[in-house]
Amino acid sequence: MRLWSTIGEDLRSAKERDPAARNRLELLLLYPTLHAVWTYRVAHGLWRRGLRFPARLLMSLVRNFTGVEIHPGATIGRRFFIDHGVGVVIGETAEIGDDVLLYQGVTLGGTSLNKGKRHPTLGHHVVVGAGAKVLGPITVGDGARVGASSVVIKDVEPQQVVVGIPARPVDRREDAEIRLRHNLIKDPLQESLKSLEERIRFLESRHREDEQERQDIADFQI
């Protein structure tokens, strides 16, 4: 019963988060990311019971049909949604909290050949933008956002917004609402360059003023 309840929550979550979803029938039949997540939930149950081969076989078939690769050993919470899932990779020891949203091309990958914990942990209400890579046994705190195409290799604090390669913090969110407007996330490198340009313009202006002042003094002395 718990499995069906969780699947129902996944369905409602997809309906709420995807404005293109018109009805439940469309979601049931035409959303391969939902099919991948639901199959994972079955495969994860098999994995926990020690039925490793059938669990891996199920997820291998799903990867071929959907382009979403989820290891059955990963731990994924409730109301999980992948939007446009081609290229998504979730490793064996990855842990994902409730109400998490991933976009296409996201990798939750490992950086070690060790058998232990080697993949990231995502807290609740985390959003990871398209093409982002979260690598190693790091933690992304509750409510954090990872900008598109970022590479995260260090822990991210709760409610933090990070972007870039490697990812750097640029903002802190004060609410748990999932906001998807990645275009509003500031690039720290771009902001630094902008600040530097403004400083250069200011110094050039001061230099011109000093030159003019020296010229005026020279003209007065003549």
N, C-alpha and C positions, 0 to 999 in steps of 0.2 A: 504493500500500500504506500509506503514511503517513497518508493521509486516513482510511482504514478503521480504522486503529489508533487514531487520535484520536477518531473517532466511538464506537468501542468503549469508550474511556476515559470519554467523556462519559456513556455509558449506565451504566457501573459507578458513576460519581460520583453520578448521580441516584439510583441504588438505595441508595447508602450514606447520602445526605443527606436523603432524604424517607422518613419512616417510613410514609407512606401508600402507598408503592409496593410492591405485593405480588409482582410478578414482572416479568420482562423483556418479556413480550408486552404487558402493560399499559403499560409505559413506551414501547415502540415505537409503539403505536397511539393512546394516549390522553393523551400529554403534549405539548401544543403548544409548550411552551418548548424541548423537545428538538428538535422539528421545526424551530423557528426557528434554533437554534444550528447544527444540521446543514446547513440550507440556507445559512446564513451561511458556513460553511466552504467550501462549493462556490463560492458567489458571491465570496468573498475570493480564491480561486484564479483566477477569471475576472478579477477586478479587477487582480490583480498581473500578469496577462498582457496588460493593456491593453484587455480586453473590458468596458469600463465600462457600456455600455448594458444588455447582458444581465444583468450583475451587479446593477445597480440595479433592473431589472425583476423579477428573482427576489426580492429583498428587499422590494420593494413588494407583491408578491403575498403574501409571508409575513406582512407587517404587517397586511394586510387579513384574513387568516385567523386570526392568533394574537394580534394586539394588541401584538406585540413589534416594535420598530423598531430594527434594527441596520444601520448603514451598512456596506456591503461593504468600505470602505477601513479600517475599524477593525482593530486587531490584538488578537487574543484568544488566550490561552494554552490549555494543556491542562486537562482535567477542569473545564470551566466549567459552572456550573449556575445557572439562573434558576428560582426557586421562585415559582409563581403570577405569571406574567410580564406580565399585562396592564398596559400603560402604561409599560413599560420602554423607554427611549430611550438608544442608544449612538451617539455622534457619530463623524464620519469619522476624526478624528485621535486618538481615544481608544485607549489601550493598556492591556490587561488581562493580568496575569500568570497563573500556574498556580494551580489550586485556589481560584478566586474564586467567591463565592456572592453573588448579587443577589436581592433580593425585589421584589415587585410595586411598580410606580410609581417605580422608581429612574431618575434621569436623569443621564447622564454628558454634560453639555452644554458648549457653548462660550460665551464672553463677548466674542468679537471677530469682526469681519467679515474679518479677515486670512485669507489662504489657507494660511498655515503652521500650526504646532502651536497649537491653540486648545481642545483637549479634555483632560480629565485622564488621568493615568497611575496605574493601580492596581497595586501590587506583588503578590507571591504571598500566598495564604492570607488575602485581604481579605474581610470580610463587610460588605455595605452593606444596612442595614435598609429596611423598606418605606417608600416615599414620599420617601426621601432624595434630595437633589440635590447632585451634586458638579460644580462649575462652574469652567471655565477650565483653562489649562495648568498645573495643579498636580499634585503627587505625593502619593499616599496610600501610605505605606510598608508593607513586608511585615508581615502579621499584624495590621494595624490593623482596628478595627471602627468603623463609622459608625452611630449610633443612628437609629431610625426617625424620619422626617420632618425630619431635620437638613438644614441647608444648609451645605455645605463650600466655602469660597472661598479657603482657605489650605492650605499643605502640612500633611500629617499625618505625624508621625514613626512609624517602625516600632513595632509592638506597642501603639500608642496607641489609646485609646477616646475618641471625640468625640461630643458631642450638642449640640443646640440650634440656634438661628438668630441669628447665625451660629454654626457649630459651635465648641465649645470643648473642650479636653482635660479629662477627668475622671478618668482612670485609665490605668494602663499594664499590659499583659498580659505575663507572663513566659514564656509558652509559645506554640507555634504551633497549638495545637488550636483548631478552630473551635467557639466556644461561641455559642449562639443566644439566651441568656436576656437579652433586651433589658430586661426588667423590673428587672433588677439593676443596670443602668447608672444612675448617679446624675446628676441634672440639676444643673449647677453653679449656675444661678439659684435653684433651690429650696434647694440647700444653703446658699447665701449668705443667703437670706431666713430660713432656719431658724436660722442662726448669729446673725443680727441679732435675731431674736425672743428667743433665749436671752440675749443681751446686755442687751436691754431689760428682761427679767424680772429679771435679776441687779441691774441698776441700780435698778429699782423697789424691790426687796427691800432694797437698801442704803439707799435714800432713806427707807423706812419705819423702818428701824432707827435712822437718824440722827434722824428726827423724834421717835421714842420716847425716844431718849437725851436730846435737848434738853428734852422735856417732863418727863422724870424729874428733870433738873437744875433746871428751873424750879420744880417741885413741892418739891424739897428746899430751895431757897433761901427759898421762902415759909414 
